[in-house]
Each structure stands twice: as structure tokens, then as C-alpha cells.
Amino acid sequence: MAVRAERVHATREQLLTAAERLFAERGVFAVSNRQVSEAAGQGNNTAVGYHFGTKTDLVRAIVRRHAAPIERLQQRMVAEAGDSADVRDWVACLVRPLTEHLADMGNPTWYARFSAQVMTDPALRGIVLEEAYTSPTMMRIVDGLNRCRPELPPEIRAERDDMARQVIVHMCAERERALADDAPTPRPSWHDAATGMIDAIAGLWLAPATIPTREEAS
């Protein structure tokens, strides 16, 4: 039984790795389950369905595979931030767990590009938001940011949350793509790339907010 369980686990990991790479490079719906199975070295073309079910389930499994180590890094950074009133501390809690995770995996990686593909798909975007952006740790980070700018209306906070997410997702994807292609990058390391994103997102959060008047809103 133990040997079979190990074999099943190994097959699942091979399928997840193959799917993540193909989805990152081609887009989720441009890749069939059969192509994932072949890339994973599985002779059975129904392997994806057997181990994961639907393609949506496969996407969710990929997200969860990375969510756990990223969450651990977030927990450590949130504990270090404590009751900080510095926007940069909370923005760092958003950015550095992902960039540290990508750095730890070496090169090439595909998760940043996979995330960018999924986040632009209306049918799949909710999976990433649900799995990666609704954890108790993430809620503490959002609360920390909100405490730094209590005067911002809820709709402005939501808008800036979304802007910050776009910066993180797409800047990480662009850097990951450049590294995979052995192309130049603006920053020499993931740590330095994170610093650049923290600078930009902190500036975004600290920028003055123009609140539309009732006439402008209508």
C-alpha cells in the first residue's frame, strides 16, 4: 500500500509540474489534458481526469501546491511586522513571500507566468483569489495596510488592492519569463526585484486620493 501511495503521489507531482509549465507557456485552455499527460510521461491519456477531475480542479491543485509555502513565509513576515504603522512593512508582506518562493525554486520556474495566465481568465481568476488572497494571514496584511491609510474610502482601498495585485502578478511573470529566456532583467535578483515592487506599491498606497463628487460619480 505504501509503495502504491508513493507511486500515486509521484504521478500527481509529475502531472502538476507538466501542467504548470504548459499552462504558463501556452495558456490554460490552449492545453489539453492529453498534452499534460504526455508531457508528464504518462502513457494513459486519462491520467489528469483520474487524478484531478476537471481542468479547473487541476488549476486549483497547482495553486494550492504553491499556496502553502507562500503562506508560511507570509506568516513569518506578518509576525515580524507586528503592529507596524509603516506601509512598506505591509507591502513587503504582500511581495516578498512570493518572490522568495520563486527564488527558492531556482530557474526556470513557471508559477508566476501560470498565475498571470489564470488571473486574466474570468472563469479561473476566482480560484487564485480564493486560494491565495483570502487566508487569515492575507486578511491581516490587508488590515495592516488599511490601518496605515484609515482616511481612504473602502472603494479606493479596494481599487488600490487590485492595482497592487496587478503589479505583483505581472511584474513577477515578466521577470520569470526573462529569466527563462536568459534575457536581461532590470534587477539582478528576486530580492532586488521585490524591493522595486515594494517601492512602487508603497507609493501607490501613499498617493493622494481624488474622491469623485456625487455629480462626477453619476
Rosetta silent file (secondary structure, phi, psi, omega in degrees, C-alpha in Angstrom):
SEQUENCE: MAVRAERVHATREQLLTAAERLFAERGVFAVSNRQVSEAAGQGNNTAVGYHFGTKTDLVRAIVRRHAAPIERLQQRMVAEAGDSADVRDWVACLVRPLTEHLADMGNPTWYARFSAQVMTDPALRGIVLEEAYTSPTMMRIVDGLNRCRPELPPEIRAERDDMARQVIVHMCAERERALADDAPTPRPSWHDAATGMIDAIAGLWLAPATIPTREEAS
SCORE:     score description
SCORE:     0.000 S_00000001
   1 L     0.000  -41.199 -179.319    0.000    0.000    0.000 S_00000001
   2 H   -64.093  -40.417 -179.962    2.820    2.396    0.896 S_00000001
   3 H   -64.434  -42.383  179.550    4.550    1.756   -2.435 S_00000001
   4 H   -64.812  -40.842  179.309    1.332    2.384   -4.334 S_00000001
   5 H   -62.634  -39.992  178.080    0.697    5.608   -2.397 S_00000001
   6 H   -65.069  -38.987  179.876    4.202    6.811   -3.232 S_00000001
   7 H   -66.249  -42.508  178.360    3.648    5.978   -6.889 S_00000001
   8 H   -62.852  -43.779  179.394    0.350    7.866   -6.950 S_00000001
   9 H   -61.613  -43.623 -179.881    1.961   10.866   -5.260 S_00000001
  10 H   -62.968  -40.583  179.396    4.846   10.853   -7.754 S_00000001
  11 H   -64.723  -44.003  178.428    2.429   10.700  -10.692 S_00000001
  12 H   -59.613  -43.295 -179.696    0.373   13.584   -9.327 S_00000001
  13 H   -64.266  -40.209  177.813    3.510   15.692   -8.873 S_00000001
  14 H   -63.190  -41.060  179.231    4.652   14.952  -12.429 S_00000001
  15 H   -67.118  -41.741  178.975    1.245   15.957  -13.781 S_00000001
  16 H   -62.782  -44.014 -179.651    1.184   19.153  -11.725 S_00000001
  17 H   -64.085  -44.418 -179.941    4.655   20.160  -12.896 S_00000001
  18 H   -64.700  -43.866 -179.124    3.848   19.443  -16.538 S_00000001
  19 H   -64.295  -44.051 -179.574    0.514   21.268  -16.369 S_00000001
  20 H   -58.906  -44.763 -179.090    2.015   24.311  -14.666 S_00000001
  21 H   -65.334  -47.859 -177.883    4.710   24.612  -17.332 S_00000001
  22 H   -66.206  -41.932  178.749    2.358   24.136  -20.280 S_00000001
  23 H   -63.653  -38.892  179.934   -0.302   26.458  -18.872 S_00000001
  24 H   -64.633  -40.726 -173.955    2.355   29.114  -18.201 S_00000001
  25 H   -83.623  -30.145 -171.475    3.781   28.916  -21.698 S_00000001
  26 H  -120.675  -17.239 -172.674    0.609   28.444  -23.774 S_00000001
  27 L   100.112  148.945 -172.123   -2.397   29.423  -21.667 S_00000001
  28 H   -63.937  -48.161 -172.763   -4.738   27.152  -19.758 S_00000001
  29 H   -86.329   -0.225  172.632   -7.368   26.484  -22.407 S_00000001
  30 H   -88.783   -4.584 -176.313   -4.840   26.058  -25.205 S_00000001
  31 L  -115.895  129.238  178.932   -3.550   22.902  -23.474 S_00000001
  32 L   -90.327  160.709  174.628   -5.473   19.630  -23.412 S_00000001
  33 H   -60.462  -34.181  178.379   -5.424   17.038  -20.634 S_00000001
  34 H   -62.530  -42.680  178.959   -3.890   14.664  -23.165 S_00000001
  35 H   -64.712  -37.590  177.016   -0.966   17.064  -23.726 S_00000001
  36 H   -63.313  -46.298  179.962   -0.433   17.345  -19.967 S_00000001
  37 H   -60.513  -43.552  179.969   -0.373   13.562  -19.611 S_00000001
  38 H   -64.913  -42.219 -179.936    2.105   13.196  -22.481 S_00000001
  39 H   -65.660  -27.584  178.784    4.383   15.933  -21.089 S_00000001
  40 L   -86.347    1.036  178.873    4.344   14.163  -17.722 S_00000001
  41 L    76.420   24.342 -178.872    5.412   10.906  -19.356 S_00000001
  42 L   -98.360  123.422  179.723    2.109    9.185  -18.673 S_00000001
  43 L   -70.270  -25.515 -179.815    1.003    6.624  -21.239 S_00000001
  44 L   -85.731  113.650 -176.391   -2.581    6.866  -20.015 S_00000001
  45 L   -72.248   -9.456  177.912   -4.171    9.931  -21.606 S_00000001
  46 L   -97.238   12.692 -175.259   -6.894    9.961  -18.944 S_00000001
  47 H   -60.325  -39.558 -178.856   -4.363   10.402  -16.122 S_00000001
  48 H   -62.962  -47.292  179.282   -5.329   14.042  -15.489 S_00000001
  49 H   -62.794  -39.269 -179.214   -9.002   13.200  -15.152 S_00000001
  50 H   -64.649  -44.260 -173.609   -8.264   10.219  -12.935 S_00000001
  51 H   -86.957  -26.306 -172.958   -6.016   12.113  -10.509 S_00000001
  52 H  -127.594  -24.254 -176.092   -7.642   15.570  -10.521 S_00000001
  53 L    96.000 -120.008 -176.910  -11.027   15.543  -12.237 S_00000001
  54 L   -85.481  169.970  175.987  -11.676   18.639  -14.344 S_00000001
  55 H   -62.775  -35.873  176.342   -9.188   21.161  -15.658 S_00000001
  56 H   -60.437  -41.290  177.012  -10.494   23.610  -13.056 S_00000001
  57 H   -63.732  -36.559  178.301   -9.613   21.094  -10.343 S_00000001
  58 H   -66.226  -43.755  176.989   -6.142   20.776  -11.839 S_00000001
  59 H   -60.049  -44.054  179.782   -5.662   24.551  -11.777 S_00000001
  60 H   -61.648  -39.604  179.774   -6.803   24.642   -8.150 S_00000001
  61 H   -64.876  -37.789  177.463   -4.326   21.891   -7.250 S_00000001
  62 H   -64.598  -45.060  179.609   -1.459   23.865   -8.815 S_00000001
  63 H   -60.622  -45.358 -178.576   -2.420   26.981   -6.858 S_00000001
  64 H   -65.539  -31.967  178.840   -2.649   25.017   -3.604 S_00000001
  65 H   -58.425  -35.625 -178.484    0.735   23.415   -4.268 S_00000001
  66 H   -95.979  -23.915 -175.340    2.349   26.848   -4.017 S_00000001
  67 H   -61.755  -37.674 -175.922   -0.037   28.491   -1.554 S_00000001
  68 H   -64.112  -52.244  177.937    1.248   26.522    1.446 S_00000001
  69 H   -64.968  -33.879  177.252    4.948   27.544    1.269 S_00000001
  70 H   -66.344  -40.297  178.642    3.996   31.138    0.392 S_00000001
  71 H   -61.386  -40.301  179.322    1.627   31.219    3.369 S_00000001
  72 H   -62.434  -41.533  177.634    4.426   30.085    5.706 S_00000001
  73 H   -65.901  -39.862  177.179    6.632   32.935    4.505 S_00000001
  74 H   -61.634  -43.936 -179.376    3.747   35.384    4.922 S_00000001
  75 H   -59.438  -41.992  178.920    3.124   34.214    8.482 S_00000001
  76 H   -63.180  -44.732 -177.539    6.760   34.819    9.383 S_00000001
  77 H   -70.493  -36.829  177.626    6.759   38.304    7.891 S_00000001
  78 H   -64.540  -40.218  177.147    3.427   39.271    9.451 S_00000001
  79 H   -61.922  -39.023  179.065    4.742   38.213   12.853 S_00000001
  80 H   -69.356  -33.430 -179.437    7.810   40.391   12.283 S_00000001
  81 H   -69.265  -33.831  177.732    5.626   43.342   11.200 S_00000001
  82 L    58.890 -122.189  179.574    3.640   43.194   14.431 S_00000001
  83 L  -106.686   32.293 -176.300    1.646   46.418   14.841 S_00000001
  84 L   -55.769  142.100  174.093    3.695   48.405   12.340 S_00000001
  85 L  -105.999   14.398 -178.944    2.218   51.639   11.002 S_00000001
  86 L   -96.074  118.918  179.986    4.667   51.685    8.070 S_00000001
  87 H   -53.860  -39.908 -176.532    3.041   50.984    4.705 S_00000001
  88 H   -60.514  -35.378  179.793    6.276   49.457    3.389 S_00000001
  89 H   -62.389  -41.710 -178.174    6.218   46.730    6.047 S_00000001
  90 H   -77.081  -34.665  174.991    2.782   45.540    4.961 S_00000001
  91 H   -64.675  -38.776  176.906    3.537   45.856    1.262 S_00000001
  92 H   -60.005  -35.870  177.352    6.653   43.745    1.857 S_00000001
  93 H   -65.056  -26.320  175.634    4.369   41.090    3.377 S_00000001
  94 H   -77.186  -41.520 -168.227    2.489   41.053    0.066 S_00000001
  95 H   -89.898  -51.733 -168.049    5.509   40.945   -2.213 S_00000001
  96 H   -66.349  -34.032  176.799    8.426   39.117   -0.610 S_00000001
  97 H   -57.306  -41.480  178.625    6.772   35.770    0.204 S_00000001
  98 H   -68.612  -46.712 -177.424    6.072   35.211   -3.495 S_00000001
  99 H   -67.865  -35.267  175.862    9.468   36.415   -4.706 S_00000001
 100 H   -65.232  -40.497  178.182   11.294   34.388   -2.032 S_00000001
 101 H   -62.405  -44.408  178.385    9.309   31.315   -3.059 S_00000001
 102 H   -64.061  -40.375  178.607   10.204   31.850   -6.721 S_00000001
 103 H   -64.469  -40.273 -178.744   13.863   32.384   -5.806 S_00000001
 104 H   -64.201  -28.129 -178.139   13.903   29.218   -3.700 S_00000001
 105 L   -79.958  -10.571 -179.456   12.671   27.144   -6.657 S_00000001
 106 L    80.621 -160.436 -177.132   15.601   28.172   -8.845 S_00000001
 107 L  -135.367  134.056    5.717   15.404   28.735  -12.592 S_00000001
 108 L   -85.655  156.721  168.549   13.373   28.130  -14.641 S_00000001
 109 L  -122.459  164.966 -178.189   10.102   28.499  -12.790 S_00000001
 110 L  -130.390   -8.257 -170.830    6.617   28.734  -14.245 S_00000001
 111 H   -65.395  -37.623 -179.839    4.342   29.671  -11.348 S_00000001
 112 H   -64.833  -43.039  178.699    4.417   33.443  -11.894 S_00000001
 113 H   -69.661  -36.787  174.159    3.507   33.064  -15.579 S_00000001
 114 H   -58.615  -46.686 -179.010    0.891   30.452  -14.705 S_00000001
 115 H   -61.689  -41.139  179.299   -0.654   32.879  -12.206 S_00000001
 116 H   -63.696  -40.090  177.710   -0.707   35.668  -14.781 S_00000001
 117 H   -63.111  -45.174 -177.144   -2.470   33.403  -17.279 S_00000001
 118 H   -68.008  -39.502 -176.382   -5.069   32.337  -14.735 S_00000001
 119 H   -68.226  -18.491  178.057   -5.674   35.853  -13.396 S_00000001
 120 L   -94.027    0.656 -179.576   -6.617   37.095  -16.868 S_00000001
 121 L  -103.937  116.624 -176.655   -9.189   34.332  -17.348 S_00000001
 122 L   -58.769  -31.374 -177.369  -12.645   35.219  -15.953 S_00000001
 123 L   -75.877  -22.117 -174.217  -13.534   31.561  -15.446 S_00000001
 124 L  -114.842  -16.732 -174.789  -10.426   30.763  -13.387 S_00000001
 125 H   -54.551  -38.189 -178.231   -9.475   34.053  -11.720 S_00000001
 126 H   -61.931  -26.666  179.665  -11.657   33.319   -8.716 S_00000001
 127 H   -64.629  -47.492  179.720   -9.611   30.224   -7.893 S_00000001
 128 H   -64.962  -44.142 -179.395   -6.433   32.223   -7.314 S_00000001
 129 H   -61.262  -40.932 -178.618   -8.308   34.915   -5.407 S_00000001
 130 H   -69.878  -44.351 -173.778   -9.990   32.316   -3.210 S_00000001
 131 H   -80.660  -35.718 -171.823   -6.921   30.185   -2.532 S_00000001
 132 H  -106.916  -16.954 -172.676   -4.199   32.813   -2.294 S_00000001
 133 L  -120.433   11.775 -179.895   -5.905   36.037   -1.248 S_00000001
 134 L  -124.263   12.359  179.788   -8.453   35.034    1.389 S_00000001
 135 L   -71.374  158.200  176.810   -6.277   33.344    4.022 S_00000001
 136 H   -56.581  -36.509  179.101   -6.274   34.706    7.600 S_00000001
 137 H   -65.111  -43.314  178.187   -2.690   35.869    7.079 S_00000001
 138 H   -63.504  -36.499  178.058   -3.637   37.808    3.954 S_00000001
 139 H   -64.325  -35.214  176.650   -6.520   39.390    5.845 S_00000001
 140 H   -67.131  -36.967  178.052   -4.050   40.601    8.492 S_00000001
 141 H   -65.448  -46.087  178.836   -1.893   42.146    5.773 S_00000001
 142 H   -60.810  -42.447  177.956   -4.890   43.948    4.269 S_00000001
 143 H   -61.827  -40.297  178.659   -5.892   45.158    7.743 S_00000001
 144 H   -61.999  -43.198  177.334   -2.350   46.433    8.305 S_00000001
 145 H   -63.925  -43.167 -179.293   -2.442   48.397    5.062 S_00000001
 146 H   -64.004  -35.461  178.605   -5.861   49.809    5.855 S_00000001
 147 H   -66.961  -26.177  178.523   -4.704   50.951    9.283 S_00000001
 148 H   -74.682  -24.990  179.734   -1.917   52.918    7.607 S_00000001
 149 L  -132.037   64.309 -174.875   -4.438   54.878    5.494 S_00000001
 150 L   -65.300  -19.186 -177.127   -7.641   54.957    7.578 S_00000001
 151 L   -79.421  -12.060 -178.472   -8.915   58.032    5.738 S_00000001
 152 L   -73.235  132.958  175.494   -9.231   56.198    2.403 S_00000001
 153 L   -64.327  154.832 -178.291  -12.811   55.248    1.466 S_00000001
 154 H   -54.980  -38.520 -177.489  -13.454   51.494    1.051 S_00000001
 155 H   -68.609  -31.334  177.057  -13.790   51.769   -2.732 S_00000001
 156 H   -72.084  -39.338  177.127  -10.363   53.456   -3.001 S_00000001
 157 H   -61.646  -45.356  179.362   -8.798   50.778   -0.813 S_00000001
 158 H   -61.348  -40.011  179.190  -10.329   48.053   -2.986 S_00000001
 159 H   -63.142  -43.586 -178.204   -9.044   49.814   -6.110 S_00000001
 160 H   -73.747  -31.158  170.897   -5.514   50.037   -4.726 S_00000001
 161 H   -56.690  -46.169 -178.079   -5.622   46.417   -3.570 S_00000001
 162 H   -67.404  -40.296  176.594   -6.359   45.457   -7.156 S_00000001
 163 H   -60.160  -45.396 -179.853   -3.623   47.735   -8.529 S_00000001
 164 H   -61.466  -41.634  179.453   -1.082   46.208   -6.146 S_00000001
 165 H   -62.190  -41.367  179.225   -2.135   42.699   -7.161 S_00000001
 166 H   -62.887  -42.787  178.656   -1.689   43.547  -10.832 S_00000001
 167 H   -59.814  -48.536 -176.252    1.806   44.893  -10.225 S_00000001
 168 H   -64.136  -51.086 -175.472    2.867   41.803   -8.275 S_00000001
 169 H   -60.991  -49.966 -170.818    1.362   39.219  -10.619 S_00000001
 170 H   -82.537  -31.842  175.447    2.511   40.712  -13.899 S_00000001
 171 H   -68.589  -38.693  176.260    5.910   42.045  -12.845 S_00000001
 172 H   -65.195  -39.883  179.062    6.795   38.624  -11.395 S_00000001
 173 H   -64.313  -40.940  179.757    5.590   36.962  -14.598 S_00000001
 174 H   -65.538  -41.670  179.015    7.696   39.293  -16.759 S_00000001
 175 H   -66.763  -42.594  179.145   10.812   38.673  -14.694 S_00000001
 176 H   -60.435  -41.851  178.910   10.229   34.914  -14.690 S_00000001
 177 H   -63.763  -43.072  179.284    9.833   34.959  -18.484 S_00000001
 178 H   -62.703  -42.372  179.429   13.040   36.953  -18.934 S_00000001
 179 H   -63.884  -41.568  179.259   14.975   34.566  -16.708 S_00000001
 180 H   -64.169  -32.750 -179.525   13.654   31.548  -18.613 S_00000001
 181 L   -90.764    2.833 -177.140   14.703   33.182  -21.892 S_00000001
 182 L    56.788   40.249  179.959   18.093   34.238  -20.492 S_00000001
 183 L  -100.847  160.439  179.279   17.147   37.850  -21.258 S_00000001
 184 L   -63.240  148.662  176.294   18.258   40.975  -19.345 S_00000001
 185 L  -126.124  148.530 -179.079   16.246   41.970  -16.264 S_00000001
 186 L   -61.005  -31.241 -177.930   16.010   45.422  -14.625 S_00000001
 187 L  -121.989  146.009 -173.430   17.101   43.992  -11.259 S_00000001
 188 L   -77.078  -17.668 -175.885   19.782   41.322  -10.678 S_00000001
 189 L  -143.790  163.943  175.381   17.868   39.185   -8.144 S_00000001
 190 H   -62.640  -35.254  178.545   14.388   38.344   -6.962 S_00000001
 191 H   -61.978  -45.254  179.966   15.176   40.169   -3.715 S_00000001
 192 H   -69.767  -36.145  176.339   16.031   43.341   -5.589 S_00000001
 193 H   -62.410  -39.540  177.260   13.020   42.949   -7.885 S_00000001
 194 H   -62.422  -40.763  178.838   10.840   42.724   -4.770 S_00000001
 195 H   -59.283  -43.130  177.961   12.388   45.931   -3.451 S_00000001
 196 H   -61.803  -42.130  178.589   11.439   47.721   -6.673 S_00000001
 197 H   -67.151  -38.739  178.176    7.869   46.470   -6.444 S_00000001
 198 H   -62.588  -43.114  176.266    7.638   47.463   -2.785 S_00000001
 199 H   -55.580  -49.349 -175.208    8.809   50.981   -3.683 S_00000001
 200 H   -66.689  -44.765 -176.034    6.168   51.263   -6.415 S_00000001
 201 H   -72.496  -35.241  175.764    3.267   49.772   -4.449 S_00000001
 202 H   -62.665  -41.361  176.609    4.070   51.777   -1.312 S_00000001
 203 H   -62.437  -37.679  178.536    3.985   54.909   -3.460 S_00000001
 204 H   -63.103  -45.162 -178.755    0.663   53.773   -4.876 S_00000001
 205 H   -68.775  -32.810 -176.732   -0.811   53.304   -1.405 S_00000001
 206 H   -87.848   -7.438 -179.082    0.563   56.618   -0.123 S_00000001
 207 L   -64.205  148.049  176.276   -0.587   58.643   -3.144 S_00000001
 208 L   -63.598  150.936 -178.671   -3.336   61.217   -2.522 S_00000001
 209 L  -110.076  127.077  174.474   -6.820   60.052   -3.415 S_00000001
 210 L   -91.303  113.415 -177.757   -9.178   62.100   -5.550 S_00000001
 211 L   -91.324  119.759 -179.437  -12.663   61.321   -4.309 S_00000001
 212 L   -62.180  141.306  173.062  -15.302   61.809   -7.036 S_00000001
 213 L   -74.567  168.665 -178.759  -18.129   64.162   -6.178 S_00000001
 214 H   -61.763  -36.114  179.938  -21.677   62.891   -6.388 S_00000001
 215 H   -67.617  -41.627 -179.614  -22.135   64.685   -9.729 S_00000001
 216 H   -67.606  -37.683 -179.008  -18.934   63.184  -11.167 S_00000001
 217 H   -65.482  -31.525  179.477  -19.847   59.708   -9.947 S_00000001
 218 L   -87.353    0.000    0.000  -23.194   59.927  -11.717 S_00000001
